[in-house]
Amino acid sequence: MTYSHRIARFDDLPEIVAIYNSTVASREVTADTEPISVESRHAWFHDHVPDRRPLWVVEEEGKVLGWLSYSNFYGRPAYSGTAELSIYIHEAARGKGLGRYFLEQAIAFAPQIKVHTLLGFIFGHNQPSLRLFEAFGFERWADMPRVATLDGIERDLVIMGKRVA
């Protein structure tokens, strides 16, 4: 499929949150253990300014299929050239190349927002996401064993990193 993205609008937030919430039950993608509310994401949404930390959506026929965000890493000025990427895809759109599209576009766009290093924080048991990032040249920069507990099971966090500029 051929995709194109745009900057998310505030009225996309309910669909963005719904896609995020659809991943909670899998215990594979997010460390949230309960669905979040749209209201709880207002500040997060407004932190994603297009010229520094964009939030993109891909839509088809007016429905959001997925989203990608660049987020600050650690929140200190010296880290401004580093951003964490998050990719979430609607259940019906998974496995159709949208994750690859988002990652390809994010890598190419990073220098335009003065980002030289991209990170992905991925659970160690989330093999599809680890394979996706590895396919784009991300390397394992950190393995954090048993830092999360989901339903009584301790889970590892892997930090994948890539220099892009």
N, C-alpha and C positions, 0 to 999 in steps of 0.2 A: 504494500500500500504506500501511497504518497501522502505524507503528512506536512502540515505547516502549523506553526504555533503563533501565539500572540500573548501580549502582556495580560495577565489576569485582571479582571474588573471586580469590584467589590460585590457585584451581584452574582459572580461566579462562586462566591465563598460557600454557599450551601452545597453545591455540587462537589467542590474541593473537599469539604469536610465529609461528605457522604462517601467519597472514594476512600479517603483516609480511614474512616470508620469501618469500611468493608474489609480492611486488613487486620483489624484488632483480634478477631476470633481465631485467626490462623496461628497466632503467636510466633510468626515467622518474620514479620516486617517491622513492627513497631513495639516499643516497650510500654506503650499505654495498654492497660488491661481492661479498660472500659471505654466505650465510645465517648468522644468529646462533643461539646456543643459548638455551634457556629459562633455564639457570643464569646466563647473562650478563645477563639482564634482571631478576634478583631485586631488586637495589638500586633500579633504575628503577621497578619496580612499587611498592615500598614508599615511594618518594618521592611517589607520587600519592595524597595524603591527601584524602578526600572534601570536607573543609571548606575546603581551600585550592587544591589542584591535582587535581581528580578525574580518574579514568579510567573511562569509561563503555563498556559493551557493549550491543549490541542482539543479541538471540538469537531464534531461531525453532526450535521443537521441540527445545530443548536444545542447539542448535548456535549458536555465535557467528557472526553475519553480518558484524560490523564493530565497530570501536572508535574512540573519540575520546579524546585526552588533552589536558589543559591542562598545560603545562610552564613552569617558570621561564624567564624571559628574563634572561640574563647573570648571574644568581645573586647580585646585590647588593641590599641592602635597599631602596634608592631605586627599584628597578625592580619592587617587589612588586605594583604595580598593573597590570603588563603580563604577559601570558601568551602563549606560543606554542601554537597549536592544531595537532594532528596527527590526521589522519583516515585510517584504513586499512579497506578493505572487501574481504570475501571475493570471490574471482573470480566466483562464481555469483550474487552479489548486486549486482554493479556495474551502473550504468545504470538502477537501479530507484528512485531518489530517496532512498536512504539517506544519501548525502553531504549532500544538501540538508537532510534531517531533522536530522542531527548539527549542521550549521552553524547552523541556525535555533535549535536548543535551546541551543547553546553561547553564542550571542550573548545570548539572553534570560537565561541563568543567570549570566553573568559578574558582574553587579553583586552577586549574592548572596555571591560569594567575594571581594568587594572588588577586582575586576579592571575597570579602565576602558579598557584598550587590549588588543586582540587582534591577534596577528601570525600570518601563515602564511609559512613558508619553502618556496618552490616552485621547482623547476627551470624555467627559461625555456622549455624545450621541452615541458613538461607542460601543454598547452593545456586539457585537461578540468578540471584543478584550478584553473588561473588563471581560467577562465570561471566556475567555481562560486563562487570567492571574490568575483569582480567582481559576480556576480549579487546578492550580499548586501551590496554597498556597500563592499567592501574596495578600497583604492586601492594603486597601486604606490608604495611608500615608498622602495624602494631597488632598484637594478639592479646586481648584482655580476657583471660579465662574466668568464667563463672561470675561475671560482674552483674548479671541480671538474673532475676528469679521470676519465672513465668509458670504459674500453676504448680508451684513447688519444685520445678525443674530449673537447675542452674544452667544458664546459657552464656556462651562466649560472645564477645564483641570483637569484630575485626575492623580495623581502620585501613581502608584502601586509599592509596595516595598516588597522585600523578602531577609532575611538573609540566605545565603547558606553555610556559614562556621563559 
